[in-house]
Amino acid sequence: LVGTVANEAVMFVDEGFTNPINSIMYDLGIAAIFKLKAAGILKTYPVPKPLRKDARPLLAKLGTDFLFACPAHYVAAAATKVQASVYLYQFNHSNSYKESWGPDYAFCQDPAVTCHAGDLPYLFDSAKAMYNITIEEEALTERY
């Protein structure tokens, strides 16, 4: 079982960069991190006009892909080469019980965001022991 959540890096980007990152700073940061591969990264993850004043959402998307989604795909593909049974998933459910994140993670309370480890309460069936979950979330827990 190999999985990620839809917005894995949001938590890390928003904690690490508390102020907006404009498109120039984004481009410079990508160049500093990826060096010779920066042009390809910037072509794949260009800053769209609405994010030019704050590219943190794009940086979170890049971080999610680079640090979580692509490695998960790599591991799943490698496992299939040795004929192992592999189940690859991307979890994109935003929890109804937002209080679980607490006040320091307001960005994880966004209904459009599924933060890092947001799948674990469903995977380990722990959400209903601590929170009032919805009927749909109960069914989601049972599917895992």
Rosetta blueprint (number, residue, H / E / L):
1 L L
2 V E
3 G E
4 T E
5 V E
6 A L
7 N L
8 E L
9 A L
10 V H
11 M H
12 F H
13 V H
14 D H
15 E H
16 G H
17 F L
18 T L
19 N L
20 P L
21 I L
22 N L
23 S H
24 I H
25 M H
26 Y H
27 D H
28 L H
29 G H
30 I H
31 A H
32 A H
33 I H
34 F H
35 K H
36 L H
37 K H
38 A H
39 A H
40 G H
41 I H
42 L H
43 K H
44 T H
45 Y L
46 P L
47 V L
48 P L
49 K H
50 P H
51 L H
52 R L
53 K L
54 D L
55 A L
56 R H
57 P H
58 L H
59 L H
60 A H
61 K H
62 L H
63 G H
64 T H
65 D H
66 F H
67 L H
68 F H
69 A H
70 C H
71 P H
72 A H
73 H H
74 Y H
75 V H
76 A H
77 A H
78 A H
79 A H
80 T H
81 K H
82 V L
83 Q L
84 A L
85 S L
86 V L
87 Y L
88 L E
89 Y E
90 Q E
91 F E
92 N L
93 H L
94 S L
95 N L
96 S L
97 Y L
98 K H
99 E H
100 S H
101 W H
102 G L
103 P H
104 D H
105 Y H
106 A H
107 F H
108 C H
109 Q H
110 D L
111 P L
112 A L
113 V L
114 T L
115 C L
116 H L
117 A L
118 G L
119 D L
120 L H
121 P H
122 Y H
123 L H
124 F L
125 D L
126 S L
127 A H
128 K H
129 A H
130 M H
131 Y L
132 N L
133 I L
134 T L
135 I H
136 E H
137 E H
138 E H
139 A H
140 L H
141 T H
142 E H
143 R H
144 Y L
